[in-house]
Amino acid sequence: MWIHYFNKFNLSYKYSIDSDIGYRNNFDDIKRWQFRSGLKYDIKESLNIRVGVMYVDGHRSNQELRFYQDILQKTKIGEVILSGRLRFEEQLFLQKNLNNNRVRFNPMAKLSTGLGLLSFGIEPFIQLSNFSISNNRWYLGITRYTKKNTLITIQYIRERNYSNSELNFVQSNHMIRIKIDHVINPLRLH
């Protein structure tokens, strides 16, 4: 089970602070926390860049800092929304004094239905030291609005680990993630 809260705090019409907190638990002995925050700039409505830092820790999970840079894009073709995120990460494993550089690519397709917004995507994790894929995630989810500024998504995530190059003990192959997306827009508060 993965509980994940995402928050977007709009600073202006072009800048926002994007943050999230997540907790993963496989109901055995693997528990993992993550905290992330970054500054996002909207080049245009369908193209954004973001820089930030993430902290990861937990039982049977290495303590790490991740510095990241994202390029995010979104396109609508008919009723289908295509989105993608390209993320460069530098992982610093604090207890082992090691680092790792990788790229994560996350293309996603979304379709509005009577049940909600159905989504399907993948996310390979590409190690830059040897240009190999260490992990690959498949996402299948459904999203619904609970309020005008809040979305709830229930996702099934299938993750394949091809190596232990990330120095991470969390090896959950099948996960259910409950994801909450919340936007705070002080520019519209009166």
Secondary structure, DSSP 8 states (H G I E B T S, - for coil): -EEEEEEEEESSSSEEEEEEEEEEE-SSS-EEEEEEEEEEEEEETTEEEEEEEEEEEETTEEEEEEEEEEEEEEEEETTEEEEEEEEEEEEEETTTTEEEEEEEEEEEEEEE-SS-EEEEEEEEEEETTTTEEEEEEEEEEEEEEEETTEEEEEEEEEEEE--STT------SEEEEEEEEEEE-GGG--
